[in-house]
Amino acid sequence: MTTMPASLDIAARDFEVSRDFARHMDSIDPFASMRGRFACPRRPDGSRVAYFTGNSLGLMPVDARSLVTEVLEDWAELGVEGHLEGRRPWLRYHEALAEPGARLVGGHADEVVMMNTLTVNLHLMMVSFYRPAGPRTKVLMEASAFPSDHYAIETHVASRGLDPARTVVKLTPRQGEVLLRTEDIVAEIERLGDSLALVLLGGVGFTTGQWFDIPAITRQTQRVGAVAGWDLAHAVGNVPLQLHEWGVDFACWCSYKYLNSGPGAVAGAFIHRRHAQNTTLPRYAGWWGNDPDTRFRMESEFVARPSADGWQLSNPPILSMAPVIASLALFDEAGGVAALRGKSRVLTGYFDYLLRERAPRGVTVITPADAEARGCQLSLRVQGDAADRQRDLADRGFWLDKREPDILRAAPVPLYNSFEEVWRLVDALAAE
C-alpha cells in the first residue's frame, strides 16, 4: 500500500511557476510509477499524449489485457466448466468486486454490487426507492444534470402515470452564478417538505466539476421523509466517499471514467444495509438476484438475496468485468481513494494556481476554488468556440473534452497524470 509522504503535501503558497518546480514535484511523487501501469495514446512521433480526459474515459490498465485473455482462454479450454473450474470461476466472478467496490465508496461488501450500466441501475433503484404516494410525489434533481439522468428520471416518473413537468423539480443556480449553493439545495428540500419523494443528484457535477455536500444534503432529504439517491459517475474513484456512514439510501455509478474499466464497462450500485437486507422491498427481479441456495432448483418463486446482490437481474458479463478487476486492484495497490486524494488536491491545486498566475487569455475557471468543493477536474470557460480550442490543443498533444458552446474540461488524474503535463497544458493555453 502506498502512502502520501509529507514532501508532496505542499501548500499552494509554496507553488512555483517554473517548469523545474513541476519536474521536482514529479520526482517526489509516490504514485509516479503508476503511470507505467496504464496504456496511453501516442502522437505520430511516438510521444505520449497528455491525457486529461479521464473524466470521460479513463486510460486502460495494462493488466486488463491479460485478465480478458484469461477469460477467453478459460472459455476456449473449459467451455461451460469455466463456471466452476476456471482460474477465476465465473459462477462467483462478480463477488470478487464487492470488497474493493465497497472500499471505493465507503460501504460494506453486502451493500455494493457491480452490475448493468449506470442508467439501467438508476431505473432499477427508482423501482424500489421512488414510491410516490398521496402528496409525496416530487423528485428533485439538477437542471444541469447529465442528459441521461433527465431521460431516466422523467420517463420513470411518466411510467408511474405522473406528469414530469409537474413532478420533477430542477435546481438552478442563483442568477448570474454558475454553481449551486448547498444552502439553496437544503432550502429547496425544506420547501418541498412532505411533497418530496426522492432527491437524485450528481455527486460531482459533470459540467462544472462541483463536488456537492453529500452528507448535508442526504441528512436534510431524510429529515423531510424523502429518499436520498446519488449519481456518482464523476465522484467514484475521484473523491473520498463514505456512503454507509453518511446514511445514503442508494447510489449508482459507471466505471469507465475515473475507474478506468473500459468503454461501456459494468457499472455499480450501493444500497444501504438497512434497505439491502429488506427482501420485501419492491424491485424488478432476475435469477442472479435470487438466493443462490435455491437458484439452481429452477423454481419459479423469487427469493431475494438479503444484500445489494438481490437487485441483480441476469448473470454477470464476465468479459466486461475482467477490466474492472484489473482497475480496482490498482486502486487498492495505491492505498485507495483517500491516499490518491492527497496527490489529487495538490495536482489540481497546482493546475488552478498556474491558470491564475499565468492567466491565459480568455480562460476562466468555473470549478470551485475551494479544494473541498471539487475533485480533480477543472472546467474552463473559453472565449470563442470550445470545439476549435479542443482541436487545436489535440493537435499539440493535449487531450481535453468540451461542453458546447464554450467549456473545456480537464481532469489531472492522480494515477497517471504528472505535474509536468499540467505545466505543459497551461503553457499551451497561455501561448494561444
C-alpha positions, 0 to 999 in steps of 0.5 A: 500500500502506498502512502502520501509522504509529507514532501508532496503535501505542499501548500499552494503558497509554496507553488512555483511557476517554473517548469523545474518546480513541476519536474521536482514535484514529479520526482517526489511523487509516490504514485509516479510509477503508476503511470507505467501501469496504464496504456496511453495514446501516442502522437505520430512521433511516438510521444505520449499524449497528455491525457486529461480526459479521464473524466470521460474515459479513463486510460486502460490498465495494462493488466486488463489485457491479460485478465480478458485473455484469461477469460477467453482462454478459460472459455476456449479450454473449459467451455461451460466448466469455466463456471466452476473450474476456471482460474477465476470461476465465473459462477462467483466472478462478480463477488470478487468486486464487492470488497474493493467496490465497497472500499471505493465508496465507503460501504460494506461488501453486502451493500455494493454490487457491480452490475448493468450500466449506470442508467439501467441501475438508476431505473432499477433503484427508482423501482424500489426507492421512488414510491410516490404516494398521496402528496409525496410525489416530487423528485428533485434533481439538477437542471444541469444534470447529465442528459441521461439522468433527465431521460431516466428520471422523467420517463420513470416518473411518466411510467408511474402515470405522473406528469414530469413537468409537474413532478420533477423539480430542477435546481438552478443556480442563483442568477448570474452564478454558475454553481449551486449553493448547498444552502439553496439545495437544503432550502429547496428540500425544506420547501418541498417538505412532505411533497418530496419523494426522492432527491437524485443528484450528481455527486460531482457535477459533470459540467462544472466539476462541483463536488456537492455536500453529500452528507448535508444534503442526504441528512436534510432529504431524510429529515423531510421523509424523502429518499436520498439517491446519488449519481456518482459517475464523476465522484467514484474513484475521484473523491473520498466517499463514505456512503454507509456512514453518511446514511445514503439510501442508494447510489449508482455509478459507471466505471469507465471514467475515473475507474478506468474499466473500459468503454461501456464497462459494468457499472455499480450500485450501493444500497444501504444495509438497512434497505439491502437486507429488506427482501420485501422491498419492491424491485424488478427481479432476475435469477442472479438476484435470487438466493443462490441456495435455491437458484439452481432448483429452477423454481419459479418463486423469487427469493431475494438475496438479503444484500445489494446482490438481490437487485441483480437481474441476469448473470454477470458479463464476465468479459466486461468485468475482467477490466474492472478487476484489473482497475480496482486492484490498482486502486487498492495497490495505491492505498485507495481513494483517500491516499490518491486524494492527497496527490489529487488536491495538490495536482489540481491545486497546482493546475488552478494556481498556474491558470491564475498566475499565468492567466491565459487569455480568455480562460476562466475557471468555473470549478470551485476554488475551494479544494473541498468543493471539487475533485480533480477536474477543472472546467474552463470557460473559453472565449470563442468556440470550445470545439476549435480550442479542443482541436487545436490543443489535440493537435499539440498533444493535449487531450481535453473534452468540451461542453458546447458552446464554450467549456473545456474540461480537464481532469489531472488524474492522480494515477497517471497524470504528472505535474509536468503535463499540467505545466505543459497544458497551461503553457499551451493555453497561455501561448494561444 
